[in-house]
């Protein structure tokens, strides 16, 4: 039997080594929240996907919540999308 759909996954330093800050505690996402993040990242070219995911993680860390709400995750996704669209082309 699998984990309940609402089980939270802990994001560990080894999962996000380049963007982890030792002074920041890890945060946890539900399966549904993680699914939302992955669906939002899917359309991006793999070279841009990492930047997008790091921006989402940064927004969530900035909130300082160990267990962000669905609204917090959705807002972080929207903010990361907006900032990526506003970034100058390299």
C-alpha positions as CSV (number, residue, x, y, z in Angstrom):
1,X,0.0,0.0,0.0
2,X,1.4,3.4,-0.9
3,X,1.6,6.7,1.0
4,X,-1.6,8.7,1.3
5,X,-1.8,11.4,-1.4
6,X,-1.4,14.2,1.3
7,X,1.9,12.8,2.6
8,X,4.6,15.5,2.6
9,X,8.0,14.9,1.1
10,X,10.9,16.6,2.7
11,X,13.2,18.5,0.4
12,X,16.7,17.8,1.5
13,X,20.0,19.5,0.8
14,X,21.2,16.6,-1.3
15,X,18.1,17.1,-3.5
16,X,18.9,20.7,-4.2
17,X,22.6,21.1,-3.5
18,X,23.2,24.2,-5.7
19,X,20.3,26.2,-4.1
20,X,20.5,25.0,-0.5
21,X,21.5,27.4,2.2
22,X,22.7,25.8,5.5
23,X,20.9,28.5,7.5
24,X,17.6,27.7,6.0
25,X,15.6,24.7,7.2
26,X,14.2,22.3,4.6
27,X,10.5,22.6,3.7
28,X,8.1,19.9,2.8
29,X,5.6,19.6,0.0
30,X,2.6,17.4,-0.4
31,X,2.4,15.1,-3.4
32,X,-0.1,17.4,-4.9
33,X,2.1,20.4,-4.4
34,X,5.1,18.6,-5.9
35,X,2.9,17.6,-8.8
36,X,1.9,21.3,-9.4
37,X,5.5,22.4,-9.4
38,X,6.6,19.6,-11.8
39,X,3.7,20.4,-14.1
40,X,4.6,24.0,-14.2
41,X,8.2,23.2,-15.0
42,X,7.5,20.6,-17.7
43,X,7.0,23.0,-20.6
44,X,10.5,24.6,-20.0
45,X,13.5,23.6,-22.0
46,X,15.7,21.6,-19.6
47,X,18.4,24.3,-19.7
48,X,15.8,26.8,-18.2
49,X,14.0,24.3,-15.9
50,X,16.7,24.3,-13.2
51,X,16.5,28.1,-13.0
52,X,12.7,28.0,-12.7
53,X,12.8,25.3,-10.0
54,X,15.4,27.2,-8.0
55,X,13.3,30.3,-8.2
56,X,10.3,28.5,-6.8
57,X,12.4,27.0,-4.0
58,X,13.8,30.4,-3.3
59,X,10.4,31.9,-3.0
60,X,9.2,29.2,-0.6
61,X,12.4,29.5,1.5
62,X,11.9,33.3,1.6
63,X,8.5,32.6,3.3
64,X,10.3,30.6,6.0
65,X,7.5,28.0,6.3
66,X,8.4,24.4,6.9
67,X,5.0,23.3,5.5
68,X,3.8,25.8,2.9
69,X,0.1,25.9,2.0
70,X,-1.2,25.2,-1.5
71,X,-1.7,28.9,-1.9
72,X,2.0,29.5,-1.0
73,X,3.2,27.0,-3.6
74,X,0.9,28.5,-6.3
75,X,2.1,32.0,-5.5
76,X,5.7,30.8,-5.6
77,X,5.1,29.2,-9.1
78,X,3.4,32.4,-10.4
79,X,6.2,34.6,-9.0
80,X,8.9,32.4,-10.6
81,X,7.0,32.4,-13.9
82,X,6.7,36.2,-13.9
83,X,10.4,36.7,-13.0
84,X,11.5,34.2,-15.7
85,X,9.4,36.0,-18.3
86,X,10.8,39.4,-17.2
87,X,14.4,38.2,-17.2
88,X,16.4,39.6,-20.1
89,X,17.3,37.2,-22.9
90,X,20.8,35.9,-22.6
